[in-house]
Amino acid sequence: MGFLARMTKYPKAPAFENLGTCFDFSGNSTVVMPTITLYFDAGVEMPIDARGILYVNKISQACLVFAKNDDDNDVMIIGNFQQKGHEVVYDEGNGRVGFAPGGCS
């Protein structure tokens, strides 16, 4: 079951800037947040820390921090929100990037 299917108990909210998938958490004392994991080649997985899933503009407008991409060939940017709680390692010599849990928040 996908992220949106697990968020159906929360009403949708208006988009915020380029973040189009937003929710209204007004009246909720707790929010159950589904997990999100990014999958890369060679079986590499990067689970996104809960702090890196939503940008909360206000309680009535919390938005998924992934901007819409209309073309599968366009570049996807893994930004500072998704990197929260991860150490990012750059191996320039071998042309690789690695992610490890437990980095700065």
C-alpha positions in Angstrom: 0.0 0.0 0.0 1.4 3.4 -1.0 2.0 6.5 1.0 -1.2 8.3 -0.2 -3.4 5.3 0.4 -2.2 5.3 4.0 -2.9 9.0 4.4 -6.6 8.9 3.4 -7.8 9.6 7.0 -6.4 13.2 6.7 -8.1 15.8 4.5 -6.1 17.2 1.6 -4.9 20.8 1.9 -3.9 23.3 -0.7 -0.5 23.1 -2.3 2.4 25.0 -0.8 4.7 26.5 -3.5 6.0 23.5 -5.6 4.8 20.9 -3.0 1.5 19.7 -4.3 0.6 16.8 -1.9 -0.5 18.4 1.3 -2.6 17.4 4.3 -4.7 19.2 6.9 -3.9 17.8 10.4 -6.2 20.2 12.3 -8.0 18.4 15.1 -5.6 15.5 15.3 -3.6 15.1 18.5 -1.4 12.5 16.8 -0.5 11.7 13.1 0.4 8.2 11.9 3.2 8.7 9.4 3.9 5.9 6.8 7.5 5.2 6.1 9.2 6.1 2.9 12.3 4.3 1.5 14.3 5.3 -1.5 15.7 2.4 -3.5 18.8 2.6 -5.6 20.8 0.3 -7.9 22.7 -2.7 -6.3 20.0 -3.1 -3.6 20.9 0.1 -1.8 18.0 1.4 0.4 17.7 4.8 2.1 14.8 4.9 4.6 13.7 8.5 5.1 13.7 9.7 8.7 10.2 10.8 9.8 11.4 14.4 10.0 12.3 14.3 6.3 8.9 13.4 5.0 6.7 16.4 5.5 7.2 20.2 5.5 4.7 21.7 8.0 3.9 25.2 6.9 1.1 25.2 9.5 -1.0 22.4 11.1 -3.6 22.8 8.3 -1.0 22.5 5.6 1.7 19.8 6.0 3.2 18.8 2.6 5.1 15.8 1.3 8.6 17.1 0.6 8.9 15.5 -2.8 8.1 17.9 -5.7 6.2 16.5 -8.7 8.3 15.4 -11.7 6.5 15.1 -15.0 9.3 13.3 -16.8 11.1 10.1 -15.6 14.2 11.4 -17.4 14.3 14.6 -15.3 16.8 14.9 -12.4 15.5 14.1 -9.0 17.1 16.0 -6.1 17.5 14.4 -2.7 17.4 17.5 -0.6 18.2 18.5 2.9 14.8 17.3 4.2 15.3 13.8 2.9 18.9 13.7 4.2 17.9 14.5 7.8 19.3 11.8 10.1 21.7 10.6 7.5 25.4 10.8 7.0 26.1 11.5 3.3 29.4 10.1 2.0 30.9 11.1 -1.3 33.4 8.7 -3.0 34.6 10.9 -5.8 37.3 8.5 -6.9 34.8 5.7 -7.6 31.9 8.0 -8.6 29.6 6.9 -5.7 27.5 8.4 -3.0 26.5 6.6 0.1 24.0 7.2 2.9 24.3 6.0 6.5 21.8 6.5 9.4 22.8 8.7 12.3 24.1 11.9 10.7 23.4 15.4 11.8 19.8 16.5 12.3 
